[in-house]
């Protein structure tokens, strides 16, 4: 079961400063030039935040170095944008089975699908990747942060809409 957090911060940047296991995410936001956004107390969004272990696993899987990843601003901006649901702070209790979440990335390729497996919350990407939500509902100003165990990589697939009902 994902752990619910009672922690509360003024903004995402303050959370990152106070959470050692999010140090790579903090460095990635800085390298992408998105650190000012993280320090905005008025930012209303949902952030699925990969832990340092998630970043280390992704860097290894992609056969890259941390320096190569942090040096590629376009890659960082795309990948980090895929972790943010803009304009709404969604608490874990409000997430519904099969719910499609639209990230900052436009179009169907920028979607995530929420579901549970054996009672544990998960996200599926358009690259058919799965991430477990390990800690939920960290308040950061007007934003909500959920920790995840994988760096979400967008793909070129899309989630099919439910089949239309019969015509009257």
C-alpha positions in Angstrom: 0.0 0.0 0.0 1.3 3.5 -0.8 2.2 5.5 2.2 0.1 8.6 2.8 2.2 11.7 3.8 1.2 14.1 6.5 4.1 16.5 5.4 3.2 19.9 4.1 5.5 22.4 2.3 5.1 25.9 0.8 6.0 24.8 -2.7 7.6 21.9 -4.6 11.1 23.4 -4.3 10.9 23.4 -0.5 9.8 19.7 -0.6 12.8 18.9 -2.9 15.2 20.8 -0.6 13.9 18.8 2.4 13.8 15.3 0.8 17.2 13.7 0.2 15.7 10.9 -2.0 14.5 13.6 -4.5 17.9 15.2 -5.0 18.2 14.0 -8.7 14.8 15.4 -9.5 15.9 18.7 -8.0 19.0 18.7 -10.1 17.0 17.7 -13.2 14.6 20.6 -12.7 17.5 23.0 -12.3 19.3 21.6 -15.4 16.0 22.0 -17.4 15.5 25.6 -16.2 12.3 24.6 -14.4 13.5 25.3 -10.8 11.6 28.7 -10.7 8.4 26.9 -11.4 9.1 24.5 -8.5 9.5 27.5 -6.2 6.1 29.0 -7.1 3.8 28.9 -4.1 0.8 29.4 -6.4 1.5 26.5 -8.7 -1.6 24.3 -8.9 -0.6 20.9 -10.2 -0.1 17.3 -9.5 3.5 16.1 -9.6 4.5 12.4 -9.9 8.0 12.6 -8.4 10.5 9.9 -9.3 12.9 9.1 -6.4 16.7 9.0 -6.8 16.6 5.2 -7.2 14.0 5.6 -10.0 16.4 8.0 -11.8 19.4 5.7 -11.2 17.5 2.8 -12.7 16.3 4.8 -15.7 19.8 6.2 -16.4 21.2 2.6 -16.3 18.4 1.2 -18.5 19.0 4.0 -21.1 22.8 3.3 -21.0 23.5 6.9 -20.2 25.4 8.8 -17.6 23.8 11.3 -15.2 25.9 14.0 -16.8 24.6 13.1 -20.3 21.0 13.2 -19.0 21.4 16.4 -17.0 23.2 18.0 -20.1 20.2 17.3 -22.4 17.8 20.1 -21.7 15.3 19.1 -24.4 15.2 15.5 -23.1 14.8 16.7 -19.5 12.0 19.1 -20.3 10.0 16.5 -22.2 10.5 13.8 -19.6 9.8 16.1 -16.6 6.7 17.5 -18.3 5.4 14.0 -18.5 5.3 13.9 -14.7 3.0 17.0 -14.2 -0.7 17.2 -14.4 -1.3 21.0 -14.8 -4.0 23.1 -13.2 -5.3 20.6 -10.7 -3.9 19.1 -7.4 -5.2 15.5 -7.4 -5.2 13.7 -4.1 -4.8 9.9 -4.1 -8.4 9.4 -2.9 -9.7 11.3 -6.0 -7.9 9.0 -8.5 -10.3 6.5 -10.1 -9.6 3.1 -11.6 -8.8 3.5 -15.3 -8.7 7.3 -15.1 -6.7 9.0 -17.9 -4.6 11.9 -16.7 -3.3 14.5 -19.2 0.2 15.8 -18.5 1.8 19.0 -19.7 2.8 17.1 -22.9 0.1 17.7 -25.5 -2.1 15.1 -27.1 -2.7 11.4 -26.5 1.0 10.6 -26.1 1.0 12.9 -23.0 -1.5 10.8 -21.1 -1.0 8.6 -18.1 -3.5 5.9 -17.0 -4.1 5.3 -13.2 -5.0 1.8 -12.0 -4.5 -0.5 -9.1 -3.0 -3.9 -9.1 -3.5 -6.1 -6.0 -4.7 -2.9 -4.2 -1.5 -1.0 -5.0 -1.7 2.3 -7.0 0.1 2.4 -10.3 0.5 4.6 -13.5 0.8 3.2 -17.0 2.6 5.3 -19.6 1.9 5.5 -23.4 5.1 3.5 -23.7 3.4 0.7 -21.7 5.7 1.3 -18.8 4.4 0.9 -15.2 5.3 2.9 -12.2 4.2 2.3 -8.6 3.0 5.2 -6.5 4.9 4.7 -3.3 3.9 7.8 -1.2 0.9 10.0 -1.7 -0.5 13.4 -1.0 2.5 15.5 -0.1 1.1 19.0 0.1 3.4 21.6 -1.6 1.6 24.9 -1.7 -1.3 24.5 -4.0 0.3 21.4 -5.6 0.1 17.8 -4.6 3.1 15.5 -5.0 3.0 11.7 -5.2 6.3 9.7 -5.1 6.8 7.0 -7.8 9.4 4.3 -8.3 10.1 5.0 -12.0 10.9 7.8 -14.3 8.0 8.1 -16.7 8.9 7.9 -20.4 6.3 9.0 -22.9 5.6 6.7 -25.8 3.7 6.9 -29.1 0.8 4.8 -28.0 -2.5 6.1 -26.8 -5.2 4.8 -24.4 -8.3 3.9 -26.3 -11.5 5.6 -25.3 -14.4 3.4 -24.2 -16.4 2.0 -27.0 -19.5 4.2 -27.8 -22.8 2.9 -26.7 -25.5 1.8 -29.2 -27.3 4.6 -31.1 -30.9 5.3 -29.9 
